[in-house]
Amino acid sequence: MFIRTQRLFLRPPFPEDWREIYRGINDAGVVRMLARAPWPYGPEDAQAFCGALRDPLDLQFAITLPGVEGSPIIGAIGMDCTAAVPDVGYWIGRGHRGKGYASEALAGVLEIARTLGVQRLSAGHYLDNPASGAVLKKAGFVETGEVRPTHALGRGGQLVLSRRYGLELGQVESVGRSNMAQDSRKPA
């Protein structure tokens, strides 16, 4: 599955993408905010991510910048639609933050979720990553009131407090679309 937003092209990671994924995510500041990526993050981790055989409803996308030489990978976003309530996760490489790319990629993924008939999504962020919470709120996610310990492979598997969010897709369809349009005018 492929998604084109105003500035981004979201596509499945290909096995040959492992070097770009590795360059973008091999940063302690990026990995420490992720639940499933280990630290240190090695080339074999990037190769496994890019070469993994997935269920067609386990949607993982490389976030790329079309029109830029080589259409570089600037991050990744995904959700496993085989779960009763899919959990959305994403990362943006350090040199590409603060430009609204996470918000734009998330808006694109929400459109795919609606197309697939997903009714509800969940997401979370570690308490020391409020920028991710701002991205979720901009997309229409609301805090559930739950703060729970979550394993953080990027922090050596320790438990880190995570604020949880939910999104009822049928109730915010117009919000998601207006946010996507808003992203074209103003970065997050």
Phi, psi and omega per residue, in radians:
M1 nan 2.480 -3.101
F2 -2.248 2.553 3.137
I3 -2.323 2.278 3.050
R4 -1.967 2.134 3.015
T5 -1.881 -3.026 -3.097
Q6 -1.017 -0.776 -3.080
R7 -1.985 -0.188 -2.975
L8 -2.115 2.758 2.964
F9 -2.208 2.070 3.115
L10 -1.784 2.232 -3.101
R11 -2.557 2.814 3.092
P12 -1.073 2.570 3.033
P13 -1.253 2.370 3.106
F14 -1.738 2.688 -3.133
P15 -0.913 -0.631 -3.115
E16 -1.305 -0.067 3.103
D17 -1.424 -0.091 -2.961
W18 -1.004 -0.615 -3.128
R19 -1.150 -0.735 3.122
E20 -1.192 -0.718 3.082
I21 -1.070 -0.786 -3.135
Y22 -1.051 -0.790 3.139
R23 -1.082 -0.684 -3.088
G24 -1.322 -0.662 -3.036
I25 -1.678 -0.299 -3.094
N26 -1.336 1.161 -3.084
D27 -2.571 2.089 -3.087
A28 -0.976 -0.593 3.122
G29 -1.171 -0.494 3.085
V30 -1.418 -0.930 -3.025
V31 -1.123 -0.594 -3.100
R32 -1.108 -0.286 3.127
M33 -1.652 0.046 -3.084
L34 -1.921 2.495 -3.122
A35 -1.404 -0.599 -2.949
R36 -1.858 -0.113 -3.140
A37 -1.677 2.250 -3.117
P38 -1.393 2.784 2.976
W39 -2.236 2.276 0.024
P40 -1.230 2.607 3.133
Y41 -1.681 2.032 -3.071
G42 -1.778 2.932 3.091
P43 -0.946 -0.631 3.142
E44 -1.163 -0.497 3.077
D45 -1.194 -0.752 3.111
A46 -1.140 -0.703 3.118
Q47 -1.120 -0.705 3.122
A48 -1.146 -0.752 3.120
F49 -1.081 -0.828 -3.071
C50 -1.281 -0.458 -3.093
G51 -1.765 0.039 -3.061
A52 -1.145 2.409 2.982
L53 -1.496 2.144 -3.068
R54 -2.094 2.728 2.929
D55 -1.048 2.450 -3.137
P56 -1.005 -0.353 3.117
L57 -1.683 0.052 2.986
D58 -1.618 1.550 -2.975
L59 -1.496 2.055 3.074
Q60 -2.194 2.305 -3.090
F61 -2.232 2.392 2.889
A62 -1.427 2.342 3.098
I63 -1.650 2.033 -3.080
T64 -2.109 2.789 3.101
L65 -1.879 1.670 3.113
P66 -1.187 2.635 3.135
G67 1.503 -0.214 3.051
V68 -1.694 2.433 -3.072
E69 -0.828 2.167 3.123
G70 1.396 -0.009 -3.104
S71 0.750 1.132 -2.995
P72 -1.090 2.601 3.031
I73 -1.457 2.155 -3.103
I74 -1.923 -0.068 -3.136
G75 3.016 -2.910 3.121
A76 -2.601 2.706 3.113
I77 -2.594 2.594 3.130
G78 -2.882 2.927 3.033
M79 -2.737 2.463 3.136
D80 -1.712 1.749 -3.091
C81 -1.346 0.038 3.026
T82 -1.405 -0.269 3.112
A83 -1.369 2.655 3.113
A84 -1.014 -0.740 3.041
V85 -2.229 1.747 -3.102
P86 -1.070 2.495 3.091
D87 -1.812 2.265 -3.129
V88 -1.657 2.388 3.058
G89 -2.451 2.673 -3.099
Y90 -2.775 2.831 2.960
W91 -2.594 2.608 3.075
I92 -2.200 2.317 3.132
G93 -1.081 2.633 -3.012
R94 -0.897 -0.764 -3.089
G95 -1.270 -0.051 -3.063
H96 -2.100 0.129 -3.123
R97 -1.353 2.755 3.071
G98 1.354 0.245 -3.117
K99 -2.013 0.125 3.121
G100 1.446 0.125 -3.096
Y101 -1.163 -0.693 3.134
A102 -1.111 -0.761 3.121
S103 -1.090 -0.747 -3.120
E104 -1.178 -0.740 3.108
A105 -1.124 -0.734 3.137
L106 -1.110 -0.719 3.097
A107 -1.055 -0.695 3.104
G108 -1.130 -0.726 3.128
V109 -1.178 -0.607 3.095
L110 -1.121 -0.635 3.079
E111 -1.111 -0.709 3.092
I112 -1.129 -0.741 3.127
A113 -1.028 -0.775 3.107
R114 -1.069 -0.768 -3.141
T115 -1.048 -0.636 3.137
L116 -1.406 -0.072 3.120
G117 1.472 0.256 3.089
V118 -1.163 2.280 -3.095
Q119 -1.658 -0.568 -3.047
R120 -2.493 2.475 3.078
L121 -2.197 2.744 3.030
S122 -2.247 2.850 3.098
A123 -2.856 2.964 3.101
G124 -2.803 2.915 3.043
H125 -2.569 2.622 3.067
Y126 -1.163 2.581 -3.074
L127 -1.030 -0.457 3.130
D128 -1.554 0.303 3.089
N129 -2.276 1.085 -3.094
P130 -1.128 -0.390 3.112
A131 -1.059 -0.642 3.104
S132 -1.166 -0.647 3.068
G133 -1.082 -0.660 3.109
A134 -1.124 -0.684 3.093
V135 -1.095 -0.783 -3.132
L136 -1.106 -0.785 -3.140
K137 -1.103 -0.711 3.127
K138 -1.044 -0.583 -3.141
A139 -1.414 -0.102 3.118
G140 1.834 -0.038 3.080
F141 -1.154 2.540 3.100
V142 -2.118 2.545 3.113
E143 -1.119 2.401 3.109
T144 -1.523 -0.213 -3.047
G145 1.572 -0.110 -3.123
E146 -1.585 2.252 2.956
V147 -2.148 2.099 -3.047
R148 -2.369 2.668 3.053
P149 -1.212 2.346 -3.123
T150 -2.300 2.386 3.089
H151 -1.127 2.386 3.132
A152 -2.145 1.703 3.115
L153 -1.039 -0.585 3.135
G154 -1.204 -0.162 3.093
R155 -2.102 0.598 3.075
G156 1.313 0.359 3.117
G157 1.429 0.082 -3.135
Q158 -1.215 2.820 3.079
L159 -1.470 2.275 -3.135
V160 -2.254 2.434 -3.131
L161 -1.202 2.317 -3.093
S162 -2.199 2.278 3.049
R163 -1.515 2.302 -3.047
R164 -1.809 2.581 -3.117
Y165 -2.315 2.729 3.048
G166 -2.357 2.767 3.119
L167 -2.513 2.108 3.008
E168 -1.578 1.906 -2.993
L169 -1.148 -0.664 -3.129
G170 -1.114 -0.446 -3.073
Q171 -1.529 -0.290 -3.051
V172 -2.182 0.414 -3.086
E173 -0.961 -0.793 -3.124
S174 -1.222 -0.552 3.107
V175 -1.106 -0.820 3.141
G176 -1.048 -0.718 3.133
R177 -1.207 -0.697 3.138
S178 -1.195 -0.589 3.094
N179 -1.149 -0.658 3.137
M180 -1.112 -0.738 3.109
A181 -1.156 -0.672 -3.141
Q182 -1.097 -0.652 -3.127
D183 -1.023 -0.524 -3.109
S184 -1.269 -0.319 -3.110
R185 -1.741 -0.561 -2.971
K186 -2.561 2.177 3.098
P187 -1.232 2.730 3.120
A188 -1.261 nan nan
